[in-house]
Amino acid sequence: MKATLITGASSGIGEAFARRLAAEGHNLVLVARSEDKLAALCDELMLEHKITAHYVAIDLNDYQADLRLFKETVNHDLDINFLINNAGFGSMGYFADLDLDRELSMVNLNVMVLVALTHRYLRLMVEEGEGTIINVSSAASFQPLPFMAAYAASKAFVTSFTQAIAEEYGPKGIRILNFCPGATDTGFFDAAGMEEPVMIKGVEEPEDVVETALNALEKGKTSVISGWKNYLVAKAAQISPDKMVTASVAKVLRPKVESQSRPAAVSDEEE
């Protein structure tokens, strides 16, 4: 059975993807840590849209979790022809004050797990001559971000990696999209104890962000930034000196970070 696999599917952008694609008739495999949320979402979507929805409750940061997830879908004859790598998280604070294990887990989930799942399912898509992958990066991937240093760097990897393989596999019939949302109403900033987004660019709803991604995919794009303000800021950062960019970001973030009682570990699209 052909199906769409979505990581980080229990809330935020991942849940919005699940709801939108279920409405379009996609069978789903939803992946996250929260079994209760996944089970409830699967039941709701199957009842409302008459699709088949499976879930896998797993912490993708666990040892060989990506391999176990892959084997689970293969063993259940689930033909994953659409993969959305959405799971991830971020952190905010002076880097040396942040928990090292948490930072390494973030890099592992945002980068290593995404690469592993992309590789495993891409091989099968190439064999079939068709398939779609959306890797959720971030508008933060286009510039260094003081106080979110490892997070922005991990997303820079995702953007570079995804754009490269999109060019490799486009001629083989595989659609691959580097998707860069900006500030989205998913709980990211609430978890950080912040009352407003990092940069004043506007906060989008998950449903609008998903609409941007799917429209870009249908138009054959290989990369898209959600929100015109995010697009302008990202493009400006690309042509500005790095020192100017980092100084501007630090000026905004430093007082926010220093007003916090402790470093914040914040959900991006919490897996």
C-alpha positions as CSV (number, residue, x, y, z in Angstrom):
1,M,0.0,0.0,0.0
2,K,1.4,3.4,-1.0
3,A,1.6,5.8,1.9
4,T,3.0,9.2,3.1
5,L,5.3,9.1,6.1
6,I,5.5,12.2,8.3
7,T,7.8,12.6,11.2
8,G,7.0,15.0,14.0
9,A,3.4,14.4,13.2
10,S,1.7,14.8,16.5
11,S,1.5,18.6,16.5
12,G,2.3,21.8,14.6
13,I,3.4,21.7,11.0
14,G,3.6,17.9,11.0
15,E,0.0,17.6,12.1
16,A,-1.1,20.2,9.6
17,F,0.6,18.2,6.8
18,A,-1.2,15.1,8.0
19,R,-4.6,16.7,8.0
20,R,-4.1,18.3,4.6
21,L,-2.8,15.2,2.9
22,A,-5.5,13.0,4.5
23,A,-8.1,15.3,3.0
24,E,-6.5,14.7,-0.3
25,G,-6.7,11.0,0.1
26,H,-3.2,10.0,1.2
27,N,-2.8,7.0,3.3
28,L,-0.5,7.9,6.2
29,V,2.2,6.7,8.5
30,L,2.6,9.2,11.4
31,V,5.7,9.2,13.5
32,A,6.3,10.9,16.8
33,R,7.0,10.1,20.5
34,S,3.5,10.7,21.8
35,E,1.5,7.5,21.2
36,D,-1.7,8.9,22.6
37,K,-1.7,11.9,20.3
38,L,-0.8,9.8,17.3
39,A,-3.5,7.2,18.0
40,A,-6.2,9.9,18.4
41,L,-5.1,11.7,15.2
42,C,-5.0,8.5,13.2
43,D,-8.5,7.5,14.4
44,E,-9.9,11.0,13.6
45,L,-8.4,11.1,10.1
46,M,-9.4,7.6,9.1
47,L,-13.0,8.3,10.2
48,E,-13.3,11.6,8.5
49,H,-11.5,10.9,5.3
50,K,-11.8,7.1,4.8
51,I,-8.1,6.6,4.5
52,T,-5.7,4.2,6.2
53,A,-3.5,5.7,8.9
54,H,-0.8,3.9,10.8
55,Y,1.4,5.3,13.5
56,V,4.8,4.5,15.0
57,A,5.5,5.9,18.4
58,I,9.3,6.2,18.6
59,D,12.0,8.6,19.8
60,L,14.0,9.1,16.6
61,N,17.0,10.1,18.7
62,D,17.2,6.5,20.1
63,Y,20.0,4.3,18.8
64,Q,19.2,3.0,15.3
65,A,15.6,4.3,15.6
66,D,15.6,5.3,11.9
67,L,16.5,1.8,10.9
68,R,13.7,0.3,13.2
69,L,11.2,2.7,11.6
70,F,12.3,1.8,8.1
71,K,12.0,-2.0,8.9
72,E,8.6,-1.4,10.4
73,T,7.2,0.1,7.2
74,V,8.9,-2.5,5.0
75,N,7.6,-5.4,7.2
76,H,4.1,-4.1,7.0
77,D,4.3,-3.7,3.2
78,L,3.9,0.1,3.4
79,D,5.3,1.6,0.2
80,I,6.5,5.0,1.3
81,N,6.3,7.1,-1.9
82,F,6.1,10.5,0.0
83,L,8.4,11.3,2.9
84,I,8.1,14.4,5.0
85,N,11.1,14.8,7.4
86,N,9.7,17.3,9.8
87,A,10.9,16.2,13.3
88,G,13.3,18.4,15.0
89,F,13.9,20.9,17.7
90,G,15.9,24.0,18.6
91,S,17.6,25.7,21.5
92,M,18.3,29.2,22.6
93,G,20.9,30.7,24.9
94,Y,24.6,31.3,25.3
95,F,26.1,28.2,23.7
96,A,28.4,27.3,26.6
97,D,25.4,27.5,29.0
98,L,23.3,25.1,27.0
99,D,23.2,21.4,27.9
100,L,25.8,19.6,25.7
101,D,23.8,16.4,25.5
102,R,20.7,18.3,24.4
103,E,22.7,20.2,21.8
104,L,24.2,16.9,20.4
105,S,20.7,15.3,20.4
106,M,19.4,18.3,18.4
107,V,22.1,18.0,15.8
108,N,21.5,14.3,15.6
109,L,17.8,14.6,15.1
110,N,17.9,17.7,12.8
111,V,20.7,16.3,10.6
112,M,21.7,12.7,11.1
113,V,18.2,11.2,11.4
114,L,17.0,13.3,8.4
115,V,19.9,12.1,6.3
116,A,19.4,8.5,7.3
117,L,15.6,8.5,6.5
118,T,16.1,10.4,3.3
119,H,18.7,7.8,2.2
120,R,16.7,4.7,3.1
121,Y,13.4,5.8,1.4
122,L,15.1,7.5,-1.5
123,R,16.7,4.3,-2.6
124,L,13.2,2.6,-2.8
125,M,11.8,5.6,-4.7
126,V,14.6,5.4,-7.2
127,E,13.9,1.8,-7.8
128,E,10.2,2.6,-8.5
129,G,11.0,5.7,-10.6
130,E,8.9,8.0,-8.6
131,G,8.6,9.6,-5.2
132,T,8.4,12.8,-3.2
133,I,10.5,14.1,-0.3
134,I,10.0,17.3,1.7
135,N,12.8,18.1,4.2
136,V,11.7,20.8,6.6
137,S,14.5,23.2,7.1
138,S,14.1,26.8,8.3
139,A,14.4,30.4,7.3
140,A,17.1,30.4,9.9
141,S,19.2,28.3,7.6
142,F,20.4,31.2,5.5
143,Q,22.4,33.1,8.1
144,P,24.3,32.4,11.3
145,L,22.2,33.0,14.4
146,P,23.9,34.0,17.6
147,F,22.2,32.4,20.6
148,M,20.7,29.8,18.3
149,A,24.1,28.8,16.8
150,A,23.8,25.0,16.6
151,Y,20.1,25.1,15.6
152,A,20.7,27.5,12.7
153,A,23.8,25.5,11.6
154,S,21.9,22.3,11.6
155,K,19.2,23.8,9.4
156,A,21.9,25.2,7.1
157,F,23.0,21.7,6.6
158,V,19.5,20.6,5.8
159,T,19.1,23.3,3.2
160,S,22.4,22.6,1.5
161,F,21.9,18.9,1.5
162,T,18.3,19.0,0.2
163,Q,19.0,21.4,-2.6
164,A,21.9,19.2,-3.8
165,I,20.0,15.9,-3.9
166,A,17.0,17.6,-5.5
167,E,19.2,18.4,-8.4
168,E,20.7,14.9,-8.5
169,Y,17.4,13.1,-8.5
170,G,15.0,15.4,-10.4
171,P,15.9,13.7,-13.7
172,K,15.1,10.4,-12.1
173,G,11.5,11.3,-11.4
174,I,11.9,12.1,-7.7
175,R,10.5,15.4,-6.4
176,I,12.6,16.8,-3.5
177,L,11.7,20.1,-1.8
178,N,13.8,22.1,0.7
179,F,11.1,23.8,2.8
180,C,12.0,26.7,5.0
181,P,9.2,28.0,7.3
182,G,9.9,31.0,9.5
183,A,8.2,31.8,12.8
184,T,5.1,29.5,12.9
185,D,2.5,29.2,15.6
186,T,3.6,25.8,16.9
187,G,4.7,26.6,20.5
188,F,8.4,27.3,19.6
189,F,8.5,30.6,21.3
190,D,6.2,29.7,24.2
191,A,8.6,26.9,25.1
192,A,11.4,29.4,25.1
193,G,9.6,31.7,27.5
194,M,9.5,34.4,24.9
195,E,6.4,36.6,24.3
196,E,7.3,37.3,20.6
197,P,9.2,35.8,17.7
198,V,12.9,36.1,17.4
199,M,12.7,38.6,14.5
200,I,9.7,40.8,13.7
201,K,8.7,39.0,10.5
202,G,5.2,37.8,11.5
203,V,4.0,34.5,12.7
204,E,2.3,32.1,10.3
205,E,-0.3,29.4,11.0
206,P,0.8,25.8,10.3
207,E,-1.9,25.4,7.7
208,D,-0.7,28.4,5.7
209,V,2.9,27.1,5.9
210,V,1.8,23.7,4.6
211,E,-0.1,25.4,1.7
212,T,3.1,27.1,0.7
213,A,5.1,23.9,0.7
214,L,2.6,21.9,-1.4
215,N,2.1,24.7,-3.8
216,A,5.9,24.9,-4.4
217,L,6.0,21.2,-4.9
218,E,3.3,21.3,-7.5
219,K,5.2,24.1,-9.3
220,G,8.3,22.0,-9.5
221,K,10.3,24.1,-7.1
222,T,13.2,22.5,-5.2
223,S,13.3,25.2,-2.4
224,V,10.9,27.6,-0.9
225,I,10.8,30.0,2.0
226,S,7.4,30.4,3.6
227,G,6.2,34.0,4.0
228,W,7.4,37.0,1.9
229,K,9.0,38.8,4.9
230,N,11.0,35.7,5.7
231,Y,12.0,35.5,2.1
232,L,13.2,39.1,2.0
233,V,15.2,38.7,5.3
234,A,16.8,35.5,4.1
235,K,17.8,37.0,0.8
236,A,19.1,40.2,2.5
237,A,21.2,38.0,4.8
238,Q,22.7,36.1,1.8
239,I,24.1,39.3,0.3
240,S,25.1,41.1,3.5
241,P,28.4,40.6,5.3
242,D,28.2,37.9,7.9
243,K,29.4,40.3,10.6
244,M,26.6,42.7,9.9
245,V,24.1,39.8,10.0
246,T,25.3,38.3,13.3
247,A,25.6,41.7,14.9
248,S,22.0,42.6,14.0
249,V,20.7,39.3,15.2
250,A,22.7,39.5,18.5
251,K,21.3,42.9,19.2
252,V,17.8,41.6,19.1
253,L,18.4,38.3,20.9
254,R,20.9,39.2,23.6
255,P,18.4,41.1,25.9
256,K,15.8,38.3,25.4
257,V,18.3,35.6,26.3
258,E,19.7,37.5,29.3
259,S,16.2,38.1,30.6
260,Q,15.6,34.3,30.8
261,S,16.3,32.6,34.1
262,R,17.8,29.6,32.3
263,P,18.7,28.5,28.8
264,A,15.7,27.4,26.8
265,A,15.4,24.2,24.9
266,V,12.6,24.9,22.5
267,S,10.4,22.7,20.2
268,D,10.7,23.3,16.4
269,E,8.4,20.6,15.2
270,E,8.8,18.4,18.2
271,E,9.2,14.8,17.2
